[in-house]
Amino acid sequence: MTGMKLSQDMADLGGVARITDLRTRGHGRRAVEGAVARGELTRPRRGWVALPTADPMLVHASRSGVVLSCITQATRLGLWVTRHEAVHVAADPRSGGVRLDRARSHVHWARPVVERVPGSLEDPVQNVLALTADCLPREDAVATWESAFHQEITSRAAMLALPLKRAAREVAERATPFSDAGTESIFIQRLSWLKVRIVQQVWLHGHRVDALVGDRLVVQVDGGHHVGAQRDSDIAHDAKLKLAGYHVIRVSYRQLMHDWPAVQQLILEAIAQGLHLA
């Protein structure tokens, strides 16, 4: 029964835990050492144990003395990010005992805006967003922040209440909760200089559209999920919009991210022709 309780408590702690945290749950040193000897637990680092089935990234963080953060933790939280690189981790500049494989990890030495709970291996979302503001290009960081706002993981008001650095504060002030996807966020940012009204997530003829430029120009930014039944539904909705007098421009992920000048020129020509007017 004791072994089952230990395994359950380890699972509750995320599969990787400090031995001191197990002691607060009533597991003595002998019980923990016995579980390690039987192969029920592994020892990634002195003072830490892990289940054999534990998340490898959490094991890596415990072994290195860091927390998962920035774009790595943003991805784990389901936020929109534009690129995946080495594992991004964070450590307080005052901390000691950090052991990193620099070929695998990018470490952010930064004081957290929200204190980290001792023994935690994943940064709070507020710290994650603050680090992306320094790490990513501005439009990419805004897209990640807008993903968090849209999913209501946090809010602009909550972020602005924190002691943010200048870059993070500027991102917070620009980000909105309206973008349904990062591609939509980037599209809106790149056309923010236009003196034409652009409204996001407008409900038209039974479906939301990504952007309505002026009164009649609809822009849909496709992601990788626009295939199969979703693609059929999109085509049917485009037809309804055209019959109702709207002009529809559909942009792919590749066009948006890798051929933006052509996309921008297409939008500008449509506006020049007055296709955005009722």
C-alpha positions as CSV (number, residue, x, y, z in Angstrom):
1,M,0.0,0.0,0.0
2,T,2.9,2.4,0.9
3,G,4.4,1.8,-2.6
4,M,1.0,2.6,-4.3
5,K,0.6,5.7,-2.2
6,L,4.2,6.8,-3.2
7,S,3.5,6.2,-6.9
8,Q,0.2,8.1,-6.7
9,D,1.8,11.1,-4.9
10,M,4.5,11.1,-7.5
11,A,1.9,11.2,-10.3
12,D,0.1,14.0,-8.5
13,L,3.4,16.0,-8.4
14,G,3.8,15.6,-12.1
15,G,6.0,12.5,-12.2
16,V,9.1,14.4,-11.1
17,A,9.5,15.7,-7.5
18,R,11.9,16.8,-4.8
19,I,12.4,14.3,-2.1
20,T,11.6,17.0,0.4
21,D,8.2,17.4,-1.1
22,L,7.6,13.7,-0.7
23,R,8.6,13.9,2.9
24,T,5.9,16.5,3.5
25,R,3.5,13.8,2.2
26,G,4.7,11.3,4.7
27,H,7.2,9.3,2.7
28,G,10.4,8.8,4.6
29,R,13.9,8.4,3.2
30,R,13.8,4.6,3.5
31,A,10.6,4.3,1.4
32,V,12.0,6.6,-1.3
33,E,15.4,4.8,-1.4
34,G,13.6,1.4,-1.5
35,A,11.6,2.6,-4.5
36,V,14.7,3.7,-6.3
37,A,16.5,0.4,-5.6
38,R,13.5,-1.5,-7.0
39,G,13.4,0.6,-10.2
40,E,10.1,2.2,-9.3
41,L,11.7,5.6,-9.2
42,T,14.8,7.0,-10.9
43,R,17.1,9.7,-9.6
44,P,17.7,12.5,-12.2
45,R,19.7,14.5,-9.7
46,R,20.5,14.6,-6.0
47,G,17.4,15.5,-4.0
48,W,15.1,14.6,-6.9
49,V,13.3,11.4,-8.0
50,A,11.1,10.6,-11.1
51,L,8.8,8.0,-12.3
52,P,10.2,5.9,-15.2
53,T,7.3,7.2,-17.3
54,A,7.8,10.8,-16.4
55,D,7.8,13.5,-19.0
56,P,11.4,13.6,-20.4
57,M,11.4,17.4,-20.5
58,L,10.5,17.7,-16.8
59,V,13.3,15.2,-16.1
60,H,15.6,17.3,-18.1
61,A,14.6,20.4,-16.2
62,S,15.1,18.7,-12.8
63,R,18.5,17.4,-13.8
64,S,19.6,20.8,-15.0
65,G,18.2,22.9,-12.1
66,V,16.0,25.1,-14.3
67,V,12.3,25.5,-15.2
68,L,10.8,25.1,-18.7
69,S,9.9,28.5,-20.0
70,C,9.6,30.9,-23.0
71,I,8.6,29.3,-26.3
72,T,9.0,25.8,-25.0
73,Q,6.6,26.2,-22.1
74,A,4.3,28.4,-24.3
75,T,4.0,25.4,-26.7
76,R,3.3,23.1,-23.8
77,L,0.5,25.4,-22.7
78,G,-1.0,25.2,-26.2
79,L,-0.1,28.8,-27.1
80,W,0.6,29.8,-30.7
81,V,4.4,30.0,-31.4
82,T,6.0,30.6,-34.8
83,R,9.1,28.5,-34.3
84,H,10.5,25.6,-32.3
85,E,14.2,25.6,-31.4
86,A,16.3,24.3,-28.6
87,V,14.6,23.7,-25.3
88,H,14.1,27.2,-23.7
89,V,14.5,27.2,-19.9
90,A,14.9,29.8,-17.2
91,A,16.9,30.3,-14.1
92,D,17.1,33.1,-11.6
93,P,20.5,34.9,-11.8
94,R,20.8,34.3,-8.1
95,S,20.3,30.6,-8.3
96,G,23.2,28.1,-8.2
97,G,23.7,24.5,-9.2
98,V,22.5,25.0,-12.8
99,R,23.9,22.3,-15.0
100,L,22.9,22.6,-18.7
101,D,23.7,20.9,-21.9
102,R,24.0,24.1,-24.0
103,A,23.7,22.2,-27.2
104,R,20.1,21.2,-26.2
105,S,19.0,24.2,-24.1
106,H,18.7,28.0,-24.3
107,V,18.7,29.4,-20.8
108,H,17.1,32.8,-19.9
109,W,18.9,34.3,-16.8
110,A,16.1,36.6,-15.6
111,R,14.4,37.5,-12.4
112,P,10.8,36.2,-12.7
113,V,7.9,38.7,-12.6
114,V,5.9,36.1,-10.6
115,E,7.8,34.2,-8.0
116,R,8.3,30.5,-8.8
117,V,7.0,27.9,-6.4
118,P,10.0,26.0,-4.9
119,G,10.2,22.6,-6.7
120,S,8.3,23.7,-9.7
121,L,9.7,22.7,-13.1
122,E,7.3,24.8,-15.3
123,D,7.3,28.6,-15.3
124,P,4.0,30.4,-14.6
125,V,2.5,31.8,-17.8
126,Q,3.2,35.4,-16.8
127,N,7.0,34.6,-16.7
128,V,6.7,32.6,-20.0
129,L,5.1,35.6,-21.8
130,A,7.5,38.1,-20.3
131,L,10.5,36.1,-21.7
132,T,8.9,35.7,-25.1
133,A,8.8,39.5,-25.4
134,D,12.6,39.6,-25.1
135,C,13.3,36.4,-27.1
136,L,11.0,36.6,-30.1
137,P,10.6,39.2,-32.9
138,R,7.9,41.7,-31.9
139,E,5.1,40.4,-34.1
140,D,5.8,36.8,-33.1
141,A,5.7,37.7,-29.4
142,V,2.4,39.6,-29.9
143,A,0.9,36.6,-31.6
144,T,1.9,34.4,-28.6
145,W,0.5,36.9,-26.1
146,E,-2.7,37.2,-28.1
147,S,-3.1,33.4,-28.0
148,A,-2.9,33.5,-24.2
149,F,-5.4,36.3,-24.0
150,H,-7.8,34.6,-26.5
151,Q,-7.7,31.4,-24.5
152,E,-8.2,33.4,-21.3
153,I,-5.1,31.9,-19.6
154,T,-4.3,35.5,-18.6
155,S,-5.4,39.0,-19.7
156,R,-3.8,42.2,-20.8
157,A,-4.9,43.9,-17.5
158,A,-3.4,41.2,-15.4
159,M,-0.1,41.4,-17.3
160,L,0.1,45.2,-17.2
161,A,-0.3,45.0,-13.5
162,L,3.0,43.2,-13.2
163,P,6.5,44.8,-13.1
164,L,7.3,44.2,-16.7
165,K,10.3,45.3,-18.6
166,R,9.9,47.8,-21.5
167,A,9.7,45.2,-24.3
168,A,7.1,43.1,-22.4
169,R,5.0,46.2,-21.6
170,E,5.0,47.3,-25.2
171,V,3.8,43.8,-26.3
172,A,1.1,43.8,-23.7
173,E,-0.2,47.1,-24.8
174,R,-0.3,46.0,-28.5
175,A,-1.9,42.5,-27.9
176,T,-5.6,42.0,-28.0
177,P,-7.8,38.9,-27.2
178,F,-9.5,38.9,-30.6
179,S,-7.1,36.8,-32.8
180,D,-8.3,33.2,-33.2
181,A,-4.9,32.1,-34.4
182,G,-1.3,33.4,-34.6
183,T,-1.6,33.8,-38.3
184,E,-4.5,36.1,-37.9
185,S,-2.6,38.1,-35.3
186,I,0.4,38.5,-37.7
187,F,-1.9,39.5,-40.6
188,I,-3.6,42.2,-38.5
189,Q,-0.3,43.5,-37.2
190,R,1.2,43.8,-40.7
191,L,-1.7,45.9,-41.9
192,S,-2.1,48.0,-38.8
193,W,-0.7,51.0,-40.7
194,L,-3.7,51.1,-43.1
195,K,-6.2,53.9,-42.7
196,V,-9.0,51.4,-43.4
197,R,-11.0,49.8,-40.7
198,I,-10.1,46.1,-40.1
199,V,-12.4,44.1,-37.7
200,Q,-11.5,40.6,-36.5
201,Q,-13.8,37.6,-36.0
202,V,-16.9,39.1,-37.5
203,W,-19.9,36.8,-37.7
204,L,-21.2,36.7,-41.3
205,H,-23.7,34.3,-42.7
206,G,-23.4,31.6,-40.1
207,H,-19.6,31.6,-39.6
208,R,-16.9,33.9,-38.3
209,V,-14.4,35.4,-40.7
210,D,-10.8,36.2,-39.8
211,A,-10.9,39.8,-40.9
212,L,-13.4,42.2,-42.5
213,V,-11.6,45.1,-44.3
214,G,-13.9,48.0,-44.6
215,D,-17.5,46.9,-45.3
216,R,-17.2,44.1,-47.9
217,L,-13.6,42.7,-48.2
218,V,-13.3,39.4,-46.3
219,V,-9.8,38.0,-45.7
220,Q,-9.5,34.4,-44.5
221,V,-6.1,33.2,-43.3
222,D,-5.8,29.4,-43.6
223,G,-3.8,27.3,-41.2
224,G,-2.7,23.7,-41.6
225,H,-6.2,22.4,-40.4
226,H,-8.0,23.8,-43.5
227,V,-8.2,20.4,-45.3
228,G,-10.9,17.7,-45.9
229,A,-14.3,18.6,-44.4
230,Q,-13.0,21.9,-43.0
231,R,-11.9,22.9,-46.5
232,D,-15.3,21.9,-48.0
233,S,-17.0,24.0,-45.3
234,D,-14.7,27.0,-46.1
235,I,-15.5,26.8,-49.8
236,A,-19.2,26.7,-49.2
237,H,-19.1,29.7,-46.9
238,D,-17.0,31.6,-49.4
239,A,-19.7,31.0,-52.0
240,K,-22.4,32.3,-49.6
241,L,-20.4,35.4,-48.9
242,K,-19.8,36.1,-52.6
243,L,-23.5,35.7,-53.3
244,A,-24.2,38.2,-50.5
245,G,-21.9,40.8,-52.2
246,Y,-18.7,40.3,-50.3
247,H,-15.3,39.9,-51.9
248,V,-13.3,37.1,-50.4
249,I,-9.5,36.7,-50.4
250,R,-8.1,33.5,-48.8
251,V,-4.4,33.5,-47.8
252,S,-2.4,30.3,-47.0
253,Y,0.1,30.0,-44.1
254,R,3.0,29.8,-46.6
255,Q,1.9,33.0,-48.4
256,L,1.5,34.9,-45.1
257,M,4.8,33.8,-43.6
258,H,7.0,33.5,-46.7
259,D,5.5,35.7,-49.4
260,W,4.0,38.6,-47.5
261,P,4.8,41.4,-50.1
262,A,2.6,39.6,-52.6
263,V,-0.2,39.2,-50.0
264,Q,0.0,42.9,-49.0
265,Q,0.0,44.0,-52.6
266,L,-3.1,41.9,-53.3
267,I,-5.0,43.6,-50.3
268,L,-3.9,47.0,-51.4
269,E,-5.1,46.5,-55.0
270,A,-8.4,45.2,-53.7
271,I,-8.8,48.4,-51.6
272,A,-7.7,50.6,-54.6
273,Q,-10.5,49.0,-56.6
274,G,-13.0,49.8,-53.9
275,L,-13.8,46.2,-53.2
276,H,-13.9,47.0,-49.5
277,L,-16.7,49.4,-49.9
278,A,-20.4,48.6,-49.6
